[in-house]
Amino acid sequence: MTNSTQHELTLVLNGTGKTGRRVAERLAGRGVPVRVASRSAETRFDWTDETTWPAALDGVRAVYLAYAPDLAVPGAPKAIAAFCEAAVEAGVRRLVLLSGRGESEAEVCEDIVRGCGTDWTIVRAAWFFQNFTESDFAGYVRAGHLALPVGDVPEPFVDADDIADVAVAALTEDGHRGRLYELTGPRALTFAEAMGEISELTGSEVGYGTLTPDEFTAALEGAGVPAEEVAFLAYLFTTLFDGRNERPADGVRRALGREPRDFRDFVREAAARGAWTA
Ligand SMILES: NC(=O)c1ccc[n+]([C@@H]2O[C@H](COP(=O)([O-])OP(=O)(O)OC[C@H]3O[C@@H](n4cnc5c(N)ncnc54)[C@H](OP(=O)(O)O)[C@@H]3O)[C@@H](O)[C@H]2O)c1
């Protein structure tokens, strides 16, 4: 495939996050000029403050469009529509949207991106492996016990490195225009099975417990999590983990011509670099 946008400035939103950071590193490695943006990045970009958008978009031709906190929260479609309009006006020609599997609210945002008049690619991802190493969940894994309101529902967890590889291909190569890639790992695992594999490969027992939705909400409230976030997390775990997303998809192979990374390989590598060592 040809590299058609190699010398054009690319804006990476959520640029300090799990996928954005990886996308930015890969683009820089390919010699693509990158502008990393978030509330704390050198280029300040805040989804809740449109006055920060024009400077971030100035001179940009392609955007890795990752929303925060999640495309399923109220207000996301409005923000995505306003951003797409601003992006087109600024001369952006290519948008690569990070979306989530099984979220009808996210699909509303996907439709907005499809209709905004630029080239587009959608990467619709499963639950990231890196939630177990780079988010609040990492602390629970490290402490030896994770508890969520999810029972024996398997999830085909996916590697954020695979997501970044697909996003970068879509941002820099031809052939991904107008494509929707469902990105998952090769196997679906329950949270209990995932903790079992971490236990086996680290040699330290990590237990898993299933909470009722009320127990989960009470635990978050007790830990001082803001009400809005509690409501979103409760929705996420009690609505999305009903089996709708359990089937692995072939997006990594379709986009890159290779298989996605397996959870065991991720765990082995994370354990070797001490990701769960206190
Ligand atoms: N995690 C998953 O398993 C998963 C799965 C599928 C899809 N997704 C999608 O991935 C996106 C977020 O991923 P994540 O939850 O894993 O977090 P993340 O990308 O690891 O971290 C959030 C990023 O967004 C930035 N951010 C937070 N609030 C912002 C705001 N108001 N304006 C601009 N930037 C902001 C943060 O940087 P600053 O703090 O510096 O602003 C950080 O770079 C969401 O759109 C979600 O739907 C996640």
The ligand as a Gaussian input file, in Angstrom:
#p B3LYP/6-31G(d) Opt

LIG

0 1
 N      -10.631000       1.001000      27.425000
 C      -11.305000       0.151000      26.640000
 O      -11.340000      -1.065000      26.858000
 C      -12.011000       0.685000      25.417000
 C      -12.587000      -0.206000      24.512000
 C      -13.193000       0.293000      23.347000
 C      -13.203000       1.651000      23.113000
 N      -12.634000       2.495000      24.021000
 C      -12.649000       3.939000      23.752000
 O      -11.387000       4.512000      24.049000
 C      -11.579000       5.867000      24.500000
 C      -10.925000       6.121000      25.833000
 O      -10.137000       5.081000      26.182000
 P       -9.755000       4.772000      27.675000
 O      -10.935000       4.883000      28.567000
 O       -9.031000       3.489000      27.599000
 O       -8.834000       5.984000      28.124000
 P       -7.379000       6.426000      27.627000
 O       -7.373000       6.722000      26.153000
 O       -6.351000       5.498000      28.138000
 O       -7.248000       7.787000      28.433000
 C       -8.086000       8.890000      28.153000
 C       -7.386000       9.897000      27.253000
 O       -8.283000      10.931000      26.948000
 C       -7.763000      12.183000      27.419000
 N       -8.903000      12.947000      27.924000
 C       -9.645000      12.696000      29.030000
 N      -10.606000      13.621000      29.156000
 C      -10.469000      14.483000      28.103000
 C      -11.152000      15.649000      27.680000
 N      -12.176000      16.152000      28.368000
 N      -10.730000      16.265000      26.545000
 C       -9.685000      15.784000      25.849000
 N       -8.997000      14.676000      26.182000
 C       -9.378000      14.040000      27.315000
 C       -6.736000      11.819000      28.477000
 O       -5.692000      12.769000      28.600000
 P       -5.812000      14.045000      29.564000
 O       -6.166000      13.544000      30.911000
 O       -4.463000      14.679000      29.450000
 O       -6.871000      14.917000      28.970000
 C       -6.160000      10.538000      27.878000
 O       -5.213000      10.833000      26.865000
 C      -13.055000       6.088000      24.626000
 O      -13.525000       6.762000      23.481000
 C      -13.606000       4.670000      24.675000
 O      -14.908000       4.554000      24.165000
 C      -12.037000       2.046000      25.148000

